[in-house]
């Protein structure tokens, strides 16, 4: 019985064939981009959703043949009815696989949850949508946890869909520096940042979702209540529709970005250090602490 038809390859897959395909494709992607080394300590960023749970189990299977060590890092964004469902699920997987778990929360690190920010946003007091805060704070928090765990590399479950969205968003925002810093390689590490790798780079989101379903892996399937406020939400649906009409479109966006990086070479913006945390940044404050101070000022002056 077939469970999946891959349009860009023109091929049907049975359950076993599909699971093998995802695992082998992930391994090939790791090898193609030199993502992991035989003695790495890998911090796997796990949100509790379908993609990150799939990555955790695929990496566990792949890395058994090497001397690598895997740990789990998780950040609670503070979203009632969404992120509060994940810690127990992740703890269950950590116990089952025998992985050490490192956790923190936005409230612990920055003094606010995303629910707090969303409340201010809906009152018209905050300029940016909750997703802007969530993305910046999560990046900072995951790097913090990866450093705390002593990891040599961090693996996240971003899929081809995610990368295509990010490339287009940065073009729409005229943010060339961010586009150039957004690399798949760990060959040009930035001091202070644990190198990030993306083993699901060449897999579609629907493929990682199906992998989680076919392996019956426990995960948080609740949608984020604030996603609809973001530019990414609209773009996600648009690109999905275009990919259905024009198979291979997302890969073309990925190749465009790779070609851009190749032509740009080493022409990256020089980074200083954040005056609060010391993390690399082109400004006096890293974006995470800029946003924290921004919320501080709003709360202080809130009527």
N, C-alpha and C positions, 0 to 999 in steps of 0.2 A: 504493500500500500504506500502510495506516494504522499508525502506531507508538505512538500515545498517545490515550487517551480521558480528557478532563477532565470529571470527574463534576459538579463544581459549575457547569460551563458547558453540560454536555450535548452536547459536541462532540468529534468525532474529528479527529486531526491526522496529516497525512503528515509525512515527515521534514523536508522544507523548511518546511512550515507550522509545525512545532513549533519548529525553530531560530529562525525569524523571530519566533514568539510570545515566546520567552524573551528575545530581544534587545530587542524592542519593549516588553515588559512591564518590563524593567529600566530602559529609558530613561524610560518613563512614571513609574515609581516615583521615579527621580532627580528628575524635574521636579516631581512632586506634592509631595514633601517638601523641595524646594530643597536637595538634598544636595550638588550640585557647582556650581562656578562656572567660567566660561569660561577663567580663567587659573590654575586650581588646580595645585598640585604634589601629586599623589595618591600616597600610600603604600598599596599594595595588600598586605594581610596574607595571605601564602600559606603554608599548612601543608604543601601537597603533596597534600592529599586532593581528592576530586572536586569539592566545592563551591568551594574557593578557586581551583582551576585553572580551573573554568568561569568564575568571576568575572573572573579575569585576562584571559581571551580575550574575554569579552563587553565589558568596559571598553575593551580595546584597540580593538575594532571601533567602539564608540560614540564614543570620545574622539578618533578620527582627524579628526573634523569640527571640533574645537576646539583651542585653544592650550594645553591642559593637558599636563602632563608626568607620566608614570607611572614609579614605581620599585617594586621588590619588597622587602618586609621579611619576614624569616623567623626564627623562634625555634626552636631545637632543645631539646626538653624533656628529652632524655636517657633515652629508653625503648628498650632494645635490641630489635631485631626489629620496631620500629614507626617511631619518629621518625628513627632513623639511616638509614632508606631514602629519606627525602625530599630531603636536600640536593642529591644528584646530579640528581634529577628536576627540582627547581626551577632549578638552574643551567642545565640544558638548555633550559628554557622561557625563562629570562632571556636566554640567548644567541640563541635563535631570534627573540625579539621585539625584542631590542636594548635591554632595560631594565637599569638599574643595580640590583644586588642588595646589600642590607644584611642581614647575618646576625649572630646572637649565640646564646648558649645559657644555660640556667638555671645550669649549673655556673660559667660565666664570670661571671655577674652575681650569683648568690646563694651559690655555693660548693657547691651540691648539685644532683643530677639527680633526676628523678621516680623513677627506679629506687632511688636512695638513700632517698628518703622512703617509698616503698612497702615497702622492706625493714624500716624501723622500724615502719611501720603493721602489717605482718603479724606482727611480734614483739609487738604490743600496746603499743608504747612511744609511739606517736603517736595523738592523739585523733581527728584528722580523716582522712578518706579521701584518697588521692593526688590525686583530681580537685580538691579544695578548694585545694591548693597550686598545682596546674597552672593553674587558672583565674586566680587572683590574680597569680601570677608572670608568666603570659603577658600579661595586661593591662598590667602595669607594663613588661615588656620590649618589647612592641609600641609603647607610647608612647615609650619610650626611643629605639627605632630610628627612629620617625617624626620625632622631634625631631632626631635625628642627621642624618637625610636632608634636613632643612629642609622637610618636607612641610607644606602648609597644611591637609590633611585626610587621614584614614585611612579606607580602605574595607575592610570585612570581609565575609566571605561568609555571614553568618548568614541563615538562611532563616526562613520563616514558622513552621516547626516549632520552630526554636531559640527564637524569640521567645515563642511560646506556652508552651514549657517554662519559660523564665526567669520569666515573669509568675507562673505557678502555683507555682514553687519559692519565689519571694519571698513569696507569700501564705502558703504552708505554713510558712515560717520567720518569719512575722510581721515581715517586713523592709520596712516602708513607705518608709523613707528610700532604700533601694536601688531600690525600685520607682519612686520619683519621680525619681531621678537617671537612670534608664534611659530616655533620650529618643531620638527619631528625628531631631530637629531640631538643626541647628548654630547656631541663632539665639541660644542662651544658652550660649556657650562658657565653660568653666571655665579660668581662667588656669593654665598649666602642662600642660594636657592638649591634645593635638592633637585637634580635633573628629573624631568617628567618624560614618561614614555606612554605611548598610546597603542597597545597591542590590537585593539579593535579598529584601528585606523581605516582598514579597507573592507570592513563589514558594514552592512546596512543595519539600521536600528531594528528593523523588522526581523532580521536574522538573529540578532542577539536575544530579542524578545522570544522568538520561537525556540531557541536553545534552552532558555530558562523554563519555558512551558514544557518542552519535551522531556527535560530532566526532572520535572516536578520539583523545582527548587523554591523553597519558601522565600517570598519577597514582599515588599511593600508596593501594592499596586494602586494606591490612592494618588490621584493627580494633585499637583500643587495648586492651592486655591488662588495664588497670585500670578500664575503663569500667563494668564490671558492679558495682563497689563503690559507685557513685554513686547518689544519689537520682534524678538526671536519667535514668539508664539505665532505671529502672523506669517513670518518668513518660513517657519517650519512647514506650515500647511501648504504654502505656495510652492516650495521646492519639492515637497512630496508629490504634489499634483504634476509638476513638470517632469519629475523623474519617471512617473508612471507613463507619461506621454512620450518622453524621450529618454529611454534607458541609457545610462552611462553619463548623464548630465552631472551628477554629483562627483563622479571620478574626474570629469573634465575640470571642475572647480578645484579639486585637489591638485591636479597636475598644473593648473595655472599658478597656484600658490607655490608649488615646488619650483617651477620655472622662475618665479619672481625672486625666491630666496637664492637660487643659483646665480641670477644676474646681479642681485644686490651684494652678494658676497659678505664681506665683513663690515659693510657700512651700517653699523648699528649706532643708536644714540648712546652716548657715554652716560653711565649711571653713577650717581652719588649714593649717599646713605640717608635713610629716613632718620630724622632727628629724634623720633620716638623709639623706634625698634631697631634701627640700624640696618634694615633690609634695603637691598638695592632699589633705587628709584631715580628717575630723571628730575624729580622735584624735591623740595625740602621735606615733604611728608609723602610716605607711600600712600597709594590710593586708599588702602584699608583704613589707615589712621586719619587721613583727610576726611573720609566719610564719617568716622567716629566723632571727630571734633565738630563736624557739620551738624550731626544729630544733637550733640551736646549743646550747641548754640541754640538750636530750635527748642529743645526741652527747657533750657534756661529762660528763654523769652516767651514760652508758650503762655497765652492768656488764660 
